Amino acid sequence: EHPLFDSEAFNSLSHTAMRALLSIMRRKNGTNGTYEEPIECPYPAMNGNMSKATIAKAIRELSKKGFIEMARHGGLMKQTNLYVFSGDWINWKKQNASSEIKPHRFRK
C-alpha cells in the first residue's frame, strides 16, 4: 500500500511541487528527515531544471499541504534551509468552492 501516493493531498500537488517532494524524498536515507537530522533544501539538485522562485513556490505548497516542515531557515551566513517530513498531509482536505468564504462585493 502507498497511502501517501494515493492521498488527496498528493494528487492535488502541482507538477513542480511533486518534483520537489520526490527530490527531497530521494535524500532520505532512513535516519534523516527528522528534527535530529533534517534534510537540506533541494535547490542545488534541481537548480538546473527550475528557477529558484519556482522551487520556492513548490516548497511553500508542500509545506501548506503538510508534506514537509521547515526545521531551519537559512539565508544568514549562507546556510541552507533544512526540512523535516510531516505526516499532516493525511489530514489535508481540498476545500470545496461552496465552502470557501468569498469576499463581499459592493454594487455601485
MARLOVEX-972105 format. One line per field, with one value per residue: chain; x, y, z of N, C-alpha, C in turn; residue number from 0. Coordinates in Angstrom, 2 decimals. Atoms other than C-alpha are relative to their C-alpha. Example, Ala and Ser with C-alpha at 12.3 -4.5 7.8 and 13.67 -1.06 7.14 Angstrom:
BEGIN
mol <- A / A
n_px <- 0.89 / -0.82
n_py <- -1.19 / -1.19
n_pz <- 0.00 / -0.06
ca_px <- 12.30 / 13.67
ca_py <- -4.50 / -1.06
ca_pz <- 7.80 / 7.14
c_px <- 0.90 / -0.77
c_py <- 1.20 / 1.09
c_pz <- 0.00 / 0.73
seq <- 0 / 1
//
This chain:
BEGIN
mol <- A / A / A / A / A / A / A / A / A / A / A / A / A / A / A / A / A / A / A / A / A / A / A / A / A / A / A / A / A / A / A / A / A / A / A / A / A / A / A / A / A / A / A / A / A / A / A / A / A / A / A / A / A / A / A / A / A / A / A / A / A / A / A / A / A / A / A / A / A / A / A / A / A / A / A / A / A / A / A / A / A / A / A / A / A / A / A / A / A / A / A / A / A / A / A / A / A / A / A / A / A / A / A / A / A / A / A / A
n_px <- 0.83 / -0.72 / 0.99 / -0.42 / 0.22 / 1.43 / 0.73 / 0.57 / -1.01 / -1.02 / 0.61 / 0.30 / -1.26 / -0.41 / -1.10 / -1.27 / 0.00 / -0.22 / -1.43 / -0.76 / 0.22 / -0.77 / -1.41 / -0.26 / 0.13 / -1.20 / -1.08 / 0.25 / -0.85 / 0.47 / -0.20 / 0.23 / 1.38 / 0.55 / -0.61 / -1.37 / -0.80 / 0.86 / -0.47 / -0.28 / 0.86 / -0.37 / -0.43 / -1.15 / 0.29 / 1.02 / -0.25 / -0.15 / 1.28 / 1.00 / -0.53 / 0.14 / 1.34 / 0.92 / -0.24 / 0.52 / 1.45 / 0.31 / -0.28 / 1.12 / 1.16 / -0.22 / 0.17 / 1.41 / 0.78 / -0.38 / -1.01 / -1.26 / -0.06 / -1.33 / -0.69 / -0.89 / 0.04 / -1.35 / -0.09 / -1.11 / -1.25 / 0.08 / 0.47 / 1.13 / 1.21 / 0.09 / 1.39 / 0.33 / 1.24 / 1.16 / 1.11 / 1.24 / 0.68 / 1.11 / 1.18 / 0.28 / 1.20 / 0.24 / 1.19 / 0.96 / 0.23 / 1.15 / -0.33 / -0.95 / 0.59 / -0.22 / 0.06 / 1.24 / -0.18 / 1.01 / 0.51 / -0.01
n_py <- -1.18 / -1.26 / -1.01 / -1.35 / -0.20 / 0.11 / -1.02 / -1.15 / -1.06 / 0.28 / -0.12 / -1.41 / -0.75 / -0.44 / 0.79 / -0.41 / 0.41 / 1.44 / 0.19 / -0.42 / 1.01 / 1.18 / -0.35 / 0.05 / 1.40 / 0.71 / -0.27 / 0.74 / 1.19 / 0.85 / -0.63 / -1.44 / -0.41 / -0.31 / -1.20 / 0.32 / -0.02 / -0.47 / 0.12 / -1.30 / -0.48 / 0.62 / -0.94 / 0.39 / 1.12 / -0.35 / -1.33 / 0.04 / 0.28 / -0.99 / -1.19 / 0.03 / -0.48 / 1.11 / 0.98 / -0.58 / 0.11 / 1.42 / 0.29 / -0.59 / 0.87 / 1.22 / -0.35 / -0.31 / 1.24 / 0.87 / 1.01 / -0.36 / -1.17 / -0.59 / 0.20 / -1.15 / -0.95 / -0.41 / -1.38 / -0.65 / 0.74 / 0.91 / 1.32 / 0.46 / 0.36 / 1.40 / 0.44 / 1.30 / 0.54 / -0.16 / 0.88 / -0.78 / 0.18 / 0.93 / -0.77 / -1.06 / 0.20 / -1.04 / -0.77 / -0.16 / -1.40 / -0.50 / -0.19 / -1.09 / -1.30 / -0.89 / -1.40 / -0.69 / -1.02 / -1.05 / -0.46 / -1.47
n_pz <- 0.00 / 0.09 / -0.38 / 0.38 / 1.43 / 0.27 / -0.76 / 0.69 / -0.03 / 1.01 / 1.32 / 0.29 / 0.15 / 1.33 / 0.55 / -0.60 / -1.40 / 0.01 / 0.29 / -1.19 / -1.03 / 0.37 / -0.19 / -1.44 / -0.41 / 0.45 / -0.96 / -1.25 / -0.08 / -1.08 / -1.30 / 0.06 / 0.21 / -1.31 / -0.55 / -0.40 / 1.22 / 1.09 / 1.38 / 0.62 / 1.07 / 1.28 / 1.03 / 0.81 / 0.89 / 0.98 / 0.54 / 1.45 / 0.65 / -0.35 / -0.66 / -1.46 / -0.35 / 0.24 / -1.06 / -1.24 / 0.06 / -0.22 / -1.42 / -0.76 / 0.21 / -0.78 / -1.40 / -0.22 / 0.09 / -1.10 / 0.32 / -0.63 / -0.90 / -0.03 / -1.27 / -0.16 / 1.10 / 0.39 / 0.44 / -0.68 / 0.02 / 1.15 / -0.39 / 0.79 / -0.73 / -0.37 / -0.06 / -0.56 / 0.53 / -0.86 / 0.34 / 0.02 / 1.28 / -0.22 / -0.39 / 0.97 / 0.82 / 0.99 / -0.35 / 1.08 / 0.36 / -0.74 / -1.41 / -0.15 / -0.30 / 1.15 / -0.40 / 0.34 / 1.04 / -0.07 / 1.30 / 0.16
ca_px <- 0.00 / 1.10 / -1.14 / 0.97 / 0.76 / -2.94 / -3.82 / -5.92 / -3.10 / -0.54 / -2.94 / -3.59 / 0.11 / 1.34 / 3.92 / 6.76 / 5.72 / 5.62 / 9.14 / 10.39 / 8.83 / 10.42 / 13.77 / 13.52 / 12.39 / 15.43 / 17.64 / 16.04 / 18.45 / 16.44 / 17.81 / 17.30 / 14.13 / 13.61 / 14.41 / 17.54 / 18.79 / 16.81 / 17.17 / 18.72 / 16.71 / 16.60 / 17.81 / 21.24 / 19.88 / 17.01 / 18.60 / 19.42 / 15.81 / 13.82 / 14.35 / 14.77 / 11.47 / 9.65 / 11.27 / 10.40 / 6.76 / 6.75 / 8.28 / 5.55 / 2.90 / 4.45 / 4.51 / 0.93 / -0.34 / 1.52 / 4.31 / 7.25 / 8.05 / 10.94 / 13.40 / 15.85 / 15.50 / 18.74 / 19.85 / 22.16 / 25.77 / 24.90 / 23.22 / 20.69 / 17.09 / 16.52 / 13.29 / 11.69 / 8.94 / 5.50 / 2.52 / 0.00 / -0.80 / -3.10 / -5.47 / -5.35 / -8.68 / -9.42 / -11.85 / -14.98 / -15.75 / -19.07 / -17.37 / -14.83 / -15.53 / -15.97 / -15.32 / -18.38 / -18.69 / -20.48 / -22.69 / -22.47
ca_py <- 0.00 / 3.55 / 5.88 / 8.97 / 8.48 / 7.61 / 10.61 / 13.55 / 15.90 / 14.18 / 14.04 / 17.78 / 18.75 / 20.80 / 19.22 / 21.27 / 20.54 / 16.84 / 17.04 / 18.93 / 16.36 / 13.49 / 15.30 / 15.68 / 12.06 / 10.88 / 12.42 / 10.32 / 7.62 / 6.08 / 8.21 / 11.74 / 13.73 / 14.31 / 17.30 / 15.48 / 15.17 / 17.36 / 17.30 / 20.16 / 22.20 / 20.68 / 23.85 / 22.53 / 19.30 / 20.99 / 24.32 / 23.23 / 22.31 / 25.06 / 28.58 / 29.22 / 31.11 / 28.09 / 25.76 / 28.13 / 28.16 / 24.35 / 24.19 / 26.54 / 24.28 / 21.18 / 22.92 / 24.16 / 20.67 / 19.07 / 17.10 / 18.99 / 21.49 / 23.91 / 22.93 / 25.79 / 28.90 / 29.51 / 32.76 / 34.22 / 33.13 / 31.35 / 28.45 / 26.30 / 25.72 / 22.44 / 20.44 / 17.54 / 15.24 / 15.82 / 13.50 / 16.33 / 15.51 / 12.78 / 15.43 / 17.74 / 18.12 / 20.04 / 22.85 / 22.95 / 26.17 / 26.41 / 26.18 / 28.91 / 32.36 / 34.71 / 38.44 / 40.67 / 42.82 / 46.14 / 47.21 / 50.70
ca_pz <- 0.00 / -0.71 / 1.31 / 0.57 / -3.21 / -3.04 / -0.88 / -1.95 / -0.94 / -3.19 / -6.12 / -5.81 / -6.00 / -8.91 / -11.18 / -9.71 / -6.11 / -6.92 / -8.40 / -5.34 / -2.98 / -4.89 / -4.82 / -1.04 / -0.65 / -2.64 / 0.04 / 2.79 / 3.94 / 6.75 / 9.57 / 8.29 / 7.72 / 11.43 / 13.63 / 14.83 / 11.24 / 8.81 / 5.02 / 3.04 / 0.59 / -2.93 / -4.68 / -5.71 / -7.20 / -9.04 / -9.94 / -13.49 / -14.19 / -12.46 / -11.23 / -7.51 / -7.46 / -8.93 / -6.40 / -3.55 / -4.67 / -4.77 / -1.27 / 0.05 / -1.49 / 0.10 / 3.45 / 3.14 / 2.26 / 5.16 / 3.46 / 4.96 / 7.73 / 7.89 / 10.61 / 10.00 / 7.88 / 6.02 / 4.46 / 7.08 / 6.83 / 3.55 / 5.34 / 3.52 / 4.56 / 6.37 / 6.20 / 8.02 / 6.81 / 8.23 / 8.33 / 8.22 / 4.57 / 5.96 / 7.32 / 4.28 / 2.51 / -0.64 / 0.11 / -1.96 / -3.80 / -1.92 / 1.49 / 0.80 / 2.18 / -0.72 / -0.39 / -0.38 / -3.48 / -3.28 / -6.13 / -7.46
c_px <- 0.87 / -0.95 / 0.41 / -0.33 / -1.47 / -0.81 / -0.50 / 1.02 / 1.05 / -0.57 / -0.35 / 1.26 / 0.22 / 1.19 / 1.32 / 0.07 / 0.24 / 1.48 / 0.85 / -0.13 / 0.83 / 1.50 / 0.38 / -0.04 / 1.23 / 1.16 / -0.18 / 0.81 / -0.41 / 0.17 / -0.28 / -1.47 / -0.72 / 0.67 / 1.43 / 0.94 / -0.88 / 0.68 / 0.20 / -1.00 / 0.45 / 0.49 / 1.19 / -0.29 / -0.95 / 0.29 / 0.15 / -1.31 / -1.05 / 0.66 / -0.20 / -1.38 / -1.04 / 0.14 / -0.56 / -1.52 / -0.44 / 0.20 / -1.13 / -1.25 / 0.13 / -0.20 / -1.47 / -0.85 / 0.47 / 1.00 / 1.32 / -0.20 / 1.42 / 0.60 / 0.96 / -0.11 / 1.42 / 0.02 / 1.18 / 1.22 / 0.00 / -0.35 / -1.19 / -1.21 / 0.04 / -1.46 / -0.11 / -1.31 / -1.10 / -1.08 / -1.32 / -0.76 / -1.21 / -1.29 / -0.38 / -1.23 / -0.15 / -1.29 / -0.90 / -0.21 / -1.17 / 0.32 / 1.00 / -0.73 / 0.36 / -0.12 / -1.31 / 0.30 / -1.14 / -0.43 / -0.02 / -1.38
c_py <- 1.25 / 1.14 / 1.42 / 0.27 / -0.10 / 1.11 / 1.13 / 1.15 / -0.21 / 0.19 / 1.43 / 0.83 / 0.44 / -0.85 / 0.36 / -0.39 / -1.50 / -0.32 / 0.38 / -1.03 / -1.25 / 0.25 / -0.06 / -1.45 / -0.83 / 0.20 / -0.76 / -1.29 / -0.94 / 0.63 / 1.50 / 0.29 / 0.29 / 1.28 / -0.26 / 0.05 / 0.41 / -0.13 / 1.39 / 0.28 / -0.59 / 0.97 / -0.49 / -1.12 / 0.38 / 1.29 / 0.01 / -0.15 / 1.08 / 1.21 / -0.12 / 0.47 / -1.11 / -1.05 / 0.51 / -0.09 / -1.45 / -0.38 / 0.56 / -0.87 / -1.29 / 0.24 / 0.22 / -1.28 / -1.06 / -1.09 / 0.26 / 1.17 / 0.54 / -0.17 / 1.15 / 0.87 / 0.47 / 1.47 / 0.71 / -0.91 / -1.08 / -1.44 / -0.39 / -0.24 / -1.49 / -0.37 / -1.36 / -0.46 / 0.14 / -0.98 / 0.72 / -0.12 / -0.93 / 0.76 / 1.08 / -0.37 / 1.18 / 0.72 / 0.12 / 1.49 / 0.56 / 0.27 / 1.13 / 1.30 / 0.94 / 1.45 / 0.63 / 1.09 / 1.00 / 0.39 / 1.51 / 0.52
c_pz <- 0.00 / 0.35 / -0.40 / -1.46 / -0.39 / 0.65 / -0.89 / -0.07 / -1.08 / -1.40 / -0.37 / -0.22 / -1.44 / -0.45 / 0.68 / 1.47 / 0.11 / -0.26 / 1.19 / 1.11 / -0.31 / 0.16 / 1.47 / 0.48 / -0.42 / 0.96 / 1.32 / -0.02 / 1.13 / 1.37 / -0.04 / -0.30 / 1.31 / 0.52 / 0.46 / -1.21 / -1.19 / -1.36 / -0.58 / -1.11 / -1.34 / -1.07 / -0.83 / -1.00 / -1.12 / -0.74 / -1.52 / -0.73 / 0.23 / 0.66 / 1.51 / 0.43 / -0.18 / 1.08 / 1.32 / 0.06 / 0.25 / 1.46 / 0.87 / -0.13 / 0.81 / 1.49 / 0.34 / 0.02 / 0.98 / -0.31 / 0.71 / 0.95 / -0.05 / 1.39 / 0.28 / -1.24 / -0.29 / -0.37 / 0.63 / -0.04 / -1.08 / 0.40 / -0.86 / 0.91 / 0.29 / 0.21 / 0.67 / -0.63 / 1.04 / -0.46 / -0.09 / -1.31 / 0.15 / 0.28 / -1.00 / -0.82 / -0.94 / 0.37 / -1.22 / -0.26 / 0.81 / 1.47 / 0.23 / 0.30 / -1.15 / 0.47 / -0.47 / -1.02 / 0.11 / -1.40 / -0.02 / -0.27
seq <- 0 / 1 / 2 / 3 / 4 / 5 / 6 / 7 / 8 / 9 / 10 / 11 / 12 / 13 / 14 / 15 / 16 / 17 / 18 / 19 / 20 / 21 / 22 / 23 / 24 / 25 / 26 / 27 / 28 / 29 / 30 / 31 / 32 / 33 / 34 / 35 / 36 / 37 / 38 / 39 / 40 / 41 / 42 / 43 / 44 / 45 / 46 / 47 / 48 / 49 / 50 / 51 / 52 / 53 / 54 / 55 / 56 / 57 / 58 / 59 / 60 / 61 / 62 / 63 / 64 / 65 / 66 / 67 / 68 / 69 / 70 / 71 / 72 / 73 / 74 / 75 / 76 / 77 / 78 / 79 / 80 / 81 / 82 / 83 / 84 / 85 / 86 / 87 / 88 / 89 / 90 / 91 / 92 / 93 / 94 / 95 / 96 / 97 / 98 / 99 / 100 / 101 / 102 / 103 / 104 / 105 / 106 / 107
//
